[in-house]
Amino acid sequence: MILVCNDDGVHAPGLAVLAAALAPLDRVFVVAPDREQSAAGHAITLSRPLRAELLREGWLAVDGTPTDCVNLAVNGLLDERPWLVVSGINRGANLGDDITYSGTVSAAMEAVLQGIPAIAVSQAGKSNFDYGAAACFAANLCRVVKHSGLPDDTLLNVNVPENCKGEGFVVTRQGRRRYGDAIVEKTDPRGRKYYWIGGDDLGFDDEPGTDLAAVHAGLVSVTPLHLDLTNHGSLGFLDDIQKTWAPD
């Protein structure tokens, strides 16, 4: 069984296209948020119970986050353990630092925490989304993963550029994005201030080998990610501090 999830919500067109593309590989079960949960990150709901609604056979809507959906599906809803979780197809790219906010990537992260290989798939663009190439690539990649598996504690973050011609892919590392003014302040009709988070994107560090550079060049990017956030390069620095530690 393949579990499919997303963060754009259970009615998002990219989800339906992905589920259809994966159907020839195995039984597909969809468990997705009942509404948009973009930028939900790896949030999990602890303060209230969750509800799951059966929309049709093999499709369930959950009133929670993408992480909730994967956790609930694997540990409570499915009649068998999936061998793969695929999250997407996201409406918009998940590149560079953006992956820390992404509900799409976080659903795949939750699968890895549950010991299940996972792939997150995103379609770059701003309008007139065509998910066909991304779905085709995802299906081909899943066939490979079904045969070869993935390294332990690893998910693949896939980003497909606009007007993708399906000419293979490049293996990349996570890049760095540059952001503009992050807060927009306005005043409502009653004179009270309110704020929109999310300023203009000013571009990215165009470094060879990164996910951002690959998609900008029109290439499909596949980035292996894991959940160990340790900065191993800084361990020596802290070791030196520890050796000379002399608190007052």
Backbone as CSV, one residue per row, in Angstrom:
resi,resn,N_x,N_y,N_z,CA_x,CA_y,CA_z,C_x,C_y,C_z
1,MET,0.836,-1.200,0.000,0.000,0.000,0.000,0.873,1.253,0.000
2,ILE,0.420,2.268,-0.750,1.066,3.578,-0.760,0.111,4.566,-0.088
3,LEU,0.605,5.290,0.912,-0.160,6.354,1.555,0.186,7.672,0.891
4,VAL,-0.843,8.421,0.500,-0.654,9.721,-0.146,-1.257,10.805,0.742
5,CYS,-0.519,11.883,0.899,-0.953,13.006,1.730,-0.551,14.302,1.030
6,ASN,-0.947,15.445,1.598,-0.481,16.745,1.093,-0.707,17.802,2.151
7,ASP,-0.423,19.061,1.819,-0.775,20.163,2.730,-1.725,21.159,2.076
8,ASP,-2.024,20.989,0.789,-2.962,21.883,0.105,-4.420,21.508,0.361
9,GLY,-4.651,20.374,1.005,-6.003,19.951,1.312,-6.476,18.822,0.414
10,VAL,-7.460,18.083,0.908,-7.900,16.860,0.251,-8.530,17.103,-1.119
11,HIS,-8.991,18.334,-1.380,-9.626,18.638,-2.662,-8.656,19.275,-3.668
12,ALA,-7.379,19.361,-3.334,-6.398,19.992,-4.222,-6.185,19.137,-5.470
13,PRO,-6.128,19.761,-6.654,-5.958,18.987,-7.885,-4.671,18.185,-7.933
14,GLY,-3.581,18.713,-7.365,-2.316,17.984,-7.390,-2.375,16.661,-6.664
15,LEU,-3.197,16.582,-5.627,-3.347,15.341,-4.875,-4.016,14.268,-5.723
16,ALA,-5.070,14.642,-6.417,-5.791,13.684,-7.260,-4.913,13.175,-8.395
17,VAL,-4.151,14.074,-9.015,-3.262,13.669,-10.117,-2.196,12.697,-9.615
18,LEU,-1.650,12.979,-8.441,-0.624,12.105,-7.869,-1.195,10.731,-7.548
19,ALA,-2.350,10.694,-6.905,-2.956,9.412,-6.541,-3.232,8.562,-7.779
20,ALA,-3.712,9.190,-8.838,-3.992,8.462,-10.074,-2.709,7.924,-10.703
21,ALA,-1.634,8.701,-10.652,-0.376,8.263,-11.253,0.241,7.089,-10.505
22,LEU,-0.002,7.021,-9.191,0.591,5.947,-8.391,-0.257,4.682,-8.356
23,ALA,-1.508,4.784,-8.788,-2.427,3.642,-8.709,-1.918,2.385,-9.412
24,PRO,-1.229,2.487,-10.564,-0.732,1.245,-11.197,0.339,0.519,-10.387
25,LEU,0.952,1.203,-9.405,2.034,0.592,-8.644,1.536,-0.281,-7.506
26,ASP,0.417,0.130,-6.889,-0.086,-0.574,-5.720,-1.388,0.094,-5.293
27,ARG,-2.021,-0.478,-4.285,-3.211,0.149,-3.729,-2.828,1.482,-3.100
28,VAL,-3.565,2.523,-3.441,-3.302,3.870,-2.937,-4.390,4.259,-1.951
29,PHE,-3.969,4.745,-0.793,-4.898,5.242,0.217,-4.547,6.702,0.480
30,VAL,-5.523,7.593,0.373,-5.311,9.027,0.550,-5.849,9.458,1.906
31,VAL,-5.002,10.070,2.706,-5.407,10.695,3.975,-4.800,12.088,3.973
32,ALA,-5.642,13.107,3.868,-5.161,14.466,3.681,-5.981,15.438,4.527
33,PRO,-5.439,16.634,4.789,-6.178,17.618,5.577,-7.482,18.020,4.891
34,ASP,-8.501,18.320,5.684,-9.793,18.705,5.114,-9.809,20.131,4.592
35,ARG,-8.714,20.859,4.816,-8.575,22.230,4.316,-7.094,22.508,4.108
36,GLU,-6.800,23.647,3.489,-5.393,23.965,3.217,-4.607,24.117,4.513
37,GLN,-3.433,23.524,4.534,-2.534,23.582,5.689,-1.124,23.975,5.251
38,SER,-1.028,24.812,4.203,0.284,25.241,3.723,1.061,25.933,4.840
39,ALA,2.364,25.678,4.875,3.284,26.259,5.860,2.949,25.828,7.280
40,ALA,2.290,24.668,7.425,1.994,24.153,8.760,3.231,23.576,9.436
41,GLY,4.283,23.334,8.650,5.483,22.739,9.216,5.190,21.357,9.780
42,HIS,5.945,20.985,10.795,5.792,19.661,11.390,4.896,19.710,12.627
43,ALA,3.855,20.516,12.549,2.944,20.662,13.683,2.085,19.424,13.844
44,ILE,1.828,19.066,15.107,0.935,17.956,15.431,-0.100,18.459,16.429
45,THR,-1.322,17.990,16.318,-2.420,18.477,17.142,-2.511,17.670,18.433
46,LEU,-2.337,18.357,19.582,-2.389,17.700,20.882,-3.500,18.235,21.770
47,SER,-4.107,19.370,21.391,-5.036,20.051,22.286,-6.498,19.685,22.059
48,ARG,-6.777,18.847,21.072,-8.163,18.460,20.785,-8.152,17.139,20.034
49,PRO,-9.291,16.442,20.008,-9.350,15.201,19.232,-9.413,15.491,17.740
50,LEU,-9.028,14.514,16.941,-9.086,14.621,15.487,-10.269,13.829,14.955
51,ARG,-10.822,14.290,13.852,-11.913,13.588,13.190,-11.507,13.275,11.754
52,ALA,-11.857,12.080,11.308,-11.582,11.651,9.940,-12.902,11.348,9.240
53,GLU,-13.086,11.937,8.067,-14.326,11.758,7.297,-14.025,10.991,6.023
54,LEU,-14.774,9.915,5.794,-14.621,9.144,4.566,-15.344,9.865,3.442
55,LEU,-14.588,10.316,2.449,-15.165,11.018,1.299,-15.612,10.028,0.228
56,ARG,-14.804,9.034,-0.005,-15.128,7.931,-0.918,-14.136,6.827,-0.623
57,GLU,-14.284,5.715,-1.259,-13.418,4.592,-0.952,-11.944,4.962,-1.152
58,GLY,-11.168,4.775,-0.095,-9.737,5.055,-0.165,-9.371,6.504,0.018
59,TRP,-10.338,7.379,0.341,-10.063,8.801,0.518,-10.650,9.275,1.843
60,LEU,-9.783,9.777,2.723,-10.208,10.284,4.018,-9.716,11.713,4.214
61,ALA,-10.569,12.558,4.775,-10.222,13.937,5.115,-10.104,14.046,6.636
62,VAL,-9.025,14.636,7.109,-8.765,14.776,8.549,-8.721,16.261,8.900
63,ASP,-9.356,16.625,10.011,-9.367,18.035,10.425,-8.111,18.357,11.234
64,GLY,-6.964,18.145,10.608,-5.689,18.388,11.265,-4.609,18.727,10.270
65,THR,-3.388,18.642,10.713,-2.225,19.010,9.912,-1.766,17.836,9.051
66,PRO,-0.870,18.075,8.098,-0.308,16.951,7.338,0.376,15.913,8.225
67,THR,1.069,16.360,9.264,1.691,15.432,10.200,0.646,14.580,10.905
68,ASP,-0.450,15.216,11.332,-1.558,14.466,11.927,-2.041,13.369,10.986
69,CYS,-2.181,13.718,9.717,-2.730,12.778,8.738,-1.878,11.524,8.628
70,VAL,-0.565,11.698,8.537,0.320,10.544,8.396,0.330,9.733,9.680
71,ASN,0.448,10.408,10.809,0.474,9.715,12.097,-0.807,8.921,12.320
72,LEU,-1.943,9.561,12.082,-3.235,8.913,12.284,-3.438,7.758,11.305
73,ALA,-3.044,7.963,10.058,-3.204,6.913,9.054,-2.399,5.676,9.408
74,VAL,-1.124,5.863,9.717,-0.242,4.728,9.974,-0.617,4.003,11.257
75,ASN,-1.009,4.762,12.274,-1.219,4.167,13.594,-2.684,3.912,13.947
76,GLY,-3.615,4.273,13.039,-4.994,4.072,13.409,-5.977,3.787,12.296
77,LEU,-5.725,4.299,11.097,-6.741,4.236,10.051,-6.525,3.125,9.029
78,LEU,-5.299,2.798,8.730,-5.023,1.854,7.644,-5.082,0.418,8.127
79,ASP,-5.519,-0.458,7.240,-5.604,-1.878,7.583,-4.295,-2.613,7.331
80,GLU,-3.305,-1.922,6.777,-1.961,-2.477,6.631,-0.960,-1.333,6.619
81,ARG,0.279,-1.657,6.896,1.325,-0.636,6.960,1.809,-0.310,5.551
82,PRO,1.816,0.965,5.162,2.297,1.301,3.818,3.805,1.088,3.711
83,TRP,4.236,0.736,2.501,5.676,0.615,2.277,6.274,1.933,1.803
84,LEU,5.403,2.897,1.490,5.859,4.200,1.018,4.805,5.252,1.323
85,VAL,5.258,6.447,1.690,4.391,7.623,1.826,4.857,8.652,0.803
86,VAL,3.908,9.170,0.024,4.212,10.209,-0.955,3.340,11.414,-0.635
87,SER,3.970,12.573,-0.491,3.266,13.799,-0.121,3.301,14.787,-1.281
88,GLY,2.133,15.298,-1.672,2.072,16.258,-2.774,0.840,16.009,-3.653
89,ILE,0.878,16.434,-4.865,1.882,17.304,-5.463,1.577,18.723,-4.993
90,ASN,2.548,19.345,-4.350,2.332,20.668,-3.788,2.203,21.728,-4.865
91,ARG,1.331,22.677,-4.621,1.135,23.812,-5.531,2.183,24.884,-5.207
92,GLY,3.328,24.767,-5.855,4.448,25.652,-5.581,5.638,24.854,-5.080
93,ALA,6.823,25.409,-5.271,8.052,24.710,-4.912,8.266,24.678,-3.406
94,ASN,9.046,23.704,-2.959,9.544,23.642,-1.578,11.056,23.483,-1.657
95,LEU,11.736,24.621,-1.682,13.164,24.668,-1.947,13.905,25.419,-0.851
96,GLY,15.166,25.056,-0.671,16.009,25.807,0.245,15.418,25.862,1.647
97,ASP,15.500,27.037,2.264,15.026,27.210,3.628,13.523,27.019,3.758
98,ASP,12.798,27.100,2.655,11.341,26.945,2.707,10.918,25.585,3.235
99,ILE,11.767,24.571,3.129,11.357,23.238,3.553,11.099,23.187,5.055
100,THR,11.673,24.114,5.828,11.428,24.099,7.271,9.992,24.492,7.602
101,TYR,9.323,25.215,6.695,7.932,25.604,6.903,6.954,24.611,6.279
102,SER,7.409,23.827,5.365,6.538,23.083,4.461,5.760,21.967,5.142
103,GLY,4.436,22.000,5.012,3.623,20.876,5.442,3.802,19.668,4.545
104,THR,4.062,19.911,3.258,4.297,18.823,2.313,5.509,18.005,2.728
105,VAL,6.616,18.671,2.980,7.841,17.973,3.399,7.664,17.373,4.789
106,SER,6.937,18.064,5.663,6.761,17.560,7.023,5.951,16.273,7.067
107,ALA,4.992,16.114,6.159,4.268,14.851,6.086,5.234,13.707,5.769
108,ALA,6.169,13.960,4.857,7.190,12.955,4.546,8.117,12.731,5.734
109,MET,8.442,13.792,6.459,9.266,13.648,7.663,8.593,12.737,8.687
110,GLU,7.285,12.921,8.864,6.563,12.092,9.827,6.609,10.624,9.422
111,ALA,6.526,10.366,8.132,6.642,8.988,7.660,7.993,8.397,8.034
112,VAL,9.058,9.177,7.850,10.398,8.701,8.202,10.475,8.407,9.698
113,LEU,9.864,9.261,10.518,9.842,9.009,11.955,9.098,7.716,12.287
114,GLN,8.147,7.358,11.438,7.404,6.113,11.625,8.119,4.908,11.001
115,GLY,9.315,5.158,10.436,10.092,4.078,9.847,9.673,3.703,8.450
116,ILE,9.030,4.635,7.721,8.523,4.362,6.377,9.235,5.263,5.374
117,PRO,9.755,4.733,4.272,10.354,5.588,3.235,9.337,6.601,2.726
118,ALA,9.825,7.777,2.326,8.898,8.840,1.950,9.489,9.744,0.882
119,ILE,8.577,10.314,0.093,8.930,11.247,-0.973,7.978,12.431,-0.892
120,ALA,8.512,13.639,-0.959,7.710,14.857,-1.063,7.869,15.396,-2.475
121,VAL,6.749,15.754,-3.108,6.773,16.197,-4.512,6.107,17.560,-4.617
122,SER,6.793,18.503,-5.248,6.272,19.858,-5.414,6.440,20.317,-6.852
123,GLN,5.453,21.083,-7.317,5.472,21.653,-8.659,5.744,23.143,-8.554
124,ALA,6.869,23.587,-9.102,7.195,25.010,-9.070,6.250,25.787,-9.978
125,GLY,6.077,27.067,-9.667,5.217,27.928,-10.470,4.390,28.839,-9.599
126,LYS,3.651,29.722,-10.244,2.801,30.661,-9.526,1.350,30.598,-9.989
127,SER,1.097,30.112,-11.195,-0.271,30.019,-11.708,-0.312,29.001,-12.841
128,ASN,-1.525,28.622,-13.252,-1.724,27.685,-14.365,-0.909,26.400,-14.183
129,PHE,-1.114,25.752,-13.036,-0.335,24.574,-12.703,-0.771,23.373,-13.544
130,ASP,0.218,22.704,-14.107,0.011,21.443,-14.812,0.851,20.396,-14.090
131,TYR,0.181,19.463,-13.421,0.886,18.509,-12.580,1.285,17.229,-13.312
132,GLY,1.046,17.175,-14.609,1.277,15.943,-15.344,2.708,15.462,-15.300
133,ALA,3.665,16.345,-15.580,5.073,15.938,-15.594,5.542,15.541,-14.205
134,ALA,5.101,16.290,-13.177,5.493,15.963,-11.804,4.934,14.608,-11.391
135,ALA,3.692,14.319,-11.774,3.085,13.035,-11.429,3.803,11.885,-12.131
136,CYS,4.154,12.075,-13.388,4.871,11.046,-14.145,6.238,10.772,-13.530
137,PHE,6.943,11.846,-13.175,8.251,11.667,-12.558,8.114,10.964,-11.215
138,ALA,7.116,11.372,-10.412,6.917,10.759,-9.098,6.649,9.262,-9.235
139,ALA,5.822,8.885,-10.197,5.507,7.467,-10.389,6.757,6.676,-10.770
140,ASN,7.566,7.217,-11.658,8.801,6.528,-12.053,9.770,6.404,-10.885
141,LEU,9.864,7.460,-10.073,10.745,7.420,-8.910,10.256,6.394,-7.892
142,CYS,8.947,6.336,-7.699,8.386,5.356,-6.764,8.647,3.930,-7.219
143,ARG,8.632,3.694,-8.525,8.964,2.365,-9.031,10.392,1.981,-8.631
144,VAL,11.296,2.922,-8.730,12.687,2.656,-8.349,12.783,2.391,-6.857
145,VAL,12.091,3.209,-6.064,12.137,3.046,-4.612,11.517,1.708,-4.205
146,LYS,10.478,1.289,-4.898,9.850,-0.005,-4.593,10.847,-1.141,-4.796
147,HIS,11.698,-0.999,-5.794,12.678,-2.036,-6.098,13.920,-1.927,-5.228
148,SER,14.402,-0.698,-5.020,15.698,-0.497,-4.373,15.616,0.001,-2.938
149,GLY,14.445,0.530,-2.531,14.328,1.107,-1.200,15.027,2.445,-1.098
150,LEU,15.113,2.974,0.125,15.829,4.218,0.411,16.731,3.989,1.620
151,PRO,17.787,4.754,1.747,18.592,4.652,2.978,17.737,4.942,4.211
152,ASP,18.140,4.393,5.342,17.405,4.636,6.576,17.348,6.131,6.895
153,ASP,16.231,6.540,7.509,16.046,7.922,7.986,16.196,8.946,6.872
154,THR,15.765,8.584,5.662,15.927,9.475,4.507,14.606,9.656,3.788
155,LEU,14.336,10.901,3.430,13.234,11.202,2.520,13.795,11.927,1.316
156,LEU,13.064,11.856,0.206,13.475,12.558,-1.013,12.556,13.742,-1.224
157,ASN,13.154,14.915,-1.361,12.402,16.135,-1.638,12.536,16.451,-3.122
158,VAL,11.435,16.284,-3.856,11.427,16.435,-5.313,10.759,17.758,-5.678
159,ASN,11.422,18.536,-6.512,10.847,19.779,-7.028,10.935,19.781,-8.549
160,VAL,9.792,19.977,-9.182,9.696,19.923,-10.640,9.505,21.336,-11.172
161,PRO,10.334,21.791,-12.116,10.216,23.156,-12.627,9.011,23.317,-13.541
162,GLU,8.656,24.570,-13.788,7.617,24.847,-14.782,8.094,24.381,-16.159
163,ASN,7.133,23.977,-16.988,7.439,23.547,-18.363,8.479,22.438,-18.404
164,CYS,8.396,21.530,-17.425,9.351,20.413,-17.365,9.176,19.516,-18.576
165,LYS,10.283,19.143,-19.188,10.258,18.286,-20.374,10.594,16.834,-20.040
166,GLY,10.774,16.533,-18.751,11.018,15.157,-18.348,12.376,14.621,-18.713
167,GLU,13.371,15.482,-18.804,14.706,15.058,-19.226,15.562,14.698,-18.006
168,GLY,15.168,13.653,-17.280,15.949,13.211,-16.140,15.860,14.155,-14.958
169,PHE,16.854,14.041,-14.059,16.858,14.874,-12.859,18.292,15.058,-12.398
170,VAL,18.478,15.947,-11.424,19.784,16.143,-10.804,19.647,15.932,-9.306
171,VAL,20.668,15.348,-8.720,20.723,15.170,-7.270,21.312,16.435,-6.672
172,THR,20.634,17.006,-5.693,21.013,18.319,-5.185,21.096,18.320,-3.664
173,ARG,21.654,19.410,-3.151,21.606,19.685,-1.720,20.686,20.881,-1.480
174,GLN,20.306,21.080,-0.249,19.423,22.187,0.099,20.146,23.519,-0.087
175,GLY,19.490,24.445,-0.783,20.071,25.762,-1.006,19.635,26.772,0.047
176,ARG,19.955,28.038,-0.210,19.604,29.124,0.691,18.818,30.175,-0.084
177,ARG,17.668,30.531,0.458,16.820,31.536,-0.166,17.019,32.877,0.533
178,ARG,16.803,33.964,-0.219,16.835,35.303,0.358,15.417,35.848,0.400
179,TYR,15.091,36.489,1.510,13.736,36.996,1.695,13.739,38.512,1.833
180,GLY,12.587,39.095,1.489,12.403,40.531,1.644,11.738,40.848,2.966
181,ASP,11.029,41.976,2.993,10.348,42.409,4.191,9.332,41.348,4.593
182,ALA,9.443,40.823,5.816,8.653,39.656,6.193,7.272,40.002,6.724
183,ILE,7.034,41.244,7.122,5.771,41.623,7.752,5.132,42.776,6.981
184,VAL,3.851,42.631,6.665,3.078,43.719,6.056,2.051,44.180,7.080
185,GLU,2.118,45.455,7.454,1.213,46.014,8.466,0.096,46.812,7.795
186,LYS,-1.140,46.559,8.195,-2.310,47.273,7.670,-3.201,47.706,8.822
187,THR,-4.235,48.465,8.492,-5.209,48.909,9.483,-6.604,48.538,9.010
188,ASP,-7.392,47.909,9.893,-8.737,47.499,9.506,-9.714,48.680,9.610
189,PRO,-10.973,48.536,9.143,-11.929,49.657,9.157,-12.205,50.224,10.546
190,ARG,-11.893,49.480,11.604,-12.103,49.977,12.964,-10.844,50.586,13.559
191,GLY,-9.836,50.772,12.737,-8.625,51.433,13.185,-7.635,50.541,13.903
192,ARG,-7.880,49.233,13.896,-6.975,48.311,14.568,-5.946,47.759,13.582
193,LYS,-4.732,47.633,14.035,-3.667,47.126,13.172,-3.775,45.604,13.024
194,TYR,-3.418,45.126,11.823,-3.271,43.693,11.602,-2.059,43.472,10.712
195,TYR,-1.608,42.230,10.663,-0.333,41.943,10.015,-0.446,40.706,9.126
196,TRP,0.204,40.781,7.965,0.389,39.628,7.090,1.858,39.217,7.165
197,ILE,2.075,37.938,7.461,3.439,37.410,7.451,3.743,36.865,6.061
198,GLY,4.916,37.205,5.544,5.328,36.696,4.227,5.586,37.827,3.268
199,GLY,6.843,38.231,3.181,7.184,39.342,2.304,7.609,38.869,0.932
200,ASP,8.214,39.763,0.183,8.632,39.450,-1.177,9.866,38.552,-1.177
201,ASP,9.879,37.651,-2.104,11.036,36.793,-2.322,12.047,37.559,-3.170
202,LEU,13.248,37.746,-2.615,14.266,38.518,-3.325,15.241,37.635,-4.100
203,GLY,14.987,36.323,-4.121,15.861,35.455,-4.900,16.532,34.418,-4.033
204,PHE,17.695,33.939,-4.477,18.384,32.870,-3.770,19.863,32.940,-4.077
205,ASP,20.635,32.254,-3.241,22.071,32.144,-3.487,22.285,31.131,-4.609
206,ASP,22.726,31.600,-5.755,22.839,30.766,-6.950,24.120,29.934,-6.881
207,GLU,24.108,28.910,-6.046,25.262,28.040,-5.877,25.052,26.745,-6.648
208,PRO,26.033,26.318,-7.427,25.900,25.051,-8.162,25.632,23.895,-7.213
209,GLY,24.792,22.985,-7.665,24.522,21.795,-6.884,23.361,21.907,-5.916
210,THR,22.717,23.088,-5.850,21.608,23.260,-4.923,20.271,23.020,-5.617
211,ASP,19.248,22.764,-4.798,17.908,22.573,-5.335,17.395,23.826,-6.036
212,LEU,17.671,24.981,-5.470,17.215,26.246,-6.060,17.845,26.471,-7.431
213,ALA,19.158,26.233,-7.545,19.842,26.430,-8.816,19.313,25.463,-9.876
214,ALA,19.030,24.229,-9.484,18.558,23.233,-10.443,17.200,23.615,-11.014
215,VAL,16.248,23.957,-10.156,14.905,24.296,-10.628,14.945,25.589,-11.440
216,HIS,15.776,26.540,-11.028,15.924,27.775,-11.798,16.441,27.489,-13.202
217,ALA,17.265,26.439,-13.339,17.809,26.051,-14.644,16.851,25.154,-15.431
218,GLY,15.673,24.886,-14.870,14.685,24.076,-15.568,14.849,22.583,-15.391
219,LEU,15.548,22.163,-14.326,15.817,20.750,-14.090,15.048,20.256,-12.866
220,VAL,14.634,19.005,-12.906,14.012,18.390,-11.738,15.081,18.184,-10.674
221,SER,14.768,18.620,-9.449,15.694,18.502,-8.327,15.228,17.398,-7.385
222,VAL,16.149,16.513,-7.005,15.875,15.484,-6.001,16.921,15.642,-4.898
223,THR,16.435,15.987,-3.697,17.327,16.238,-2.567,17.062,15.225,-1.463
224,PRO,18.073,14.448,-1.068,17.890,13.552,0.079,17.960,14.358,1.378
225,LEU,16.962,14.173,2.230,16.900,14.888,3.504,16.807,13.882,4.636
226,HIS,17.302,14.293,5.811,17.064,13.501,7.013,16.781,14.447,8.175
227,LEU,16.405,13.862,9.317,15.903,14.670,10.412,16.943,14.988,11.473
228,ASP,18.165,14.589,11.266,19.231,14.914,12.208,19.657,16.355,11.961
229,LEU,19.246,17.268,12.847,19.565,18.686,12.670,20.874,19.081,13.346
230,THR,21.597,18.110,13.857,22.867,18.414,14.511,23.834,19.090,13.542
231,ASN,24.448,20.183,13.971,25.503,20.821,13.189,26.821,20.150,13.580
232,HIS,27.150,19.076,12.848,28.312,18.280,13.223,29.607,19.086,13.150
233,GLY,29.656,20.088,12.286,30.854,20.908,12.184,31.113,21.764,13.400
234,SER,30.096,21.954,14.234,30.250,22.784,15.426,30.536,21.978,16.686
235,LEU,30.545,20.657,16.583,30.770,19.843,17.774,32.149,20.094,18.379
236,GLY,33.174,20.255,17.526,34.514,20.529,18.025,34.586,21.843,18.767
237,PHE,33.888,22.864,18.248,33.852,24.168,18.910,33.281,24.039,20.320
238,LEU,32.184,23.291,20.455,31.565,23.130,21.769,32.397,22.232,22.671
239,ASP,33.098,21.267,22.078,34.009,20.442,22.879,35.069,21.301,23.539
240,ASP,35.609,22.274,22.789,36.636,23.161,23.347,36.066,23.992,24.498
241,ILE,34.834,24.463,24.343,34.202,25.220,25.423,34.002,24.335,26.646
242,GLN,33.579,23.108,26.409,33.338,22.185,27.514,34.612,21.918,28.309
243,LYS,35.730,21.776,27.612,37.000,21.459,28.279,37.478,22.583,29.169
244,THR,37.108,23.816,28.824,37.563,24.971,29.623,36.430,25.550,30.454
245,TRP,35.357,24.790,30.603,34.169,25.294,31.301,34.495,25.545,32.769
246,ALA,34.297,26.794,33.195,34.550,27.166,34.577,33.499,28.164,35.022
247,PRO,32.282,27.684,35.321,31.201,28.603,35.691,31.504,29.305,37.001
248,ASP,30.990,30.510,37.151,31.193,31.294,38.401,30.491,30.617,39.571
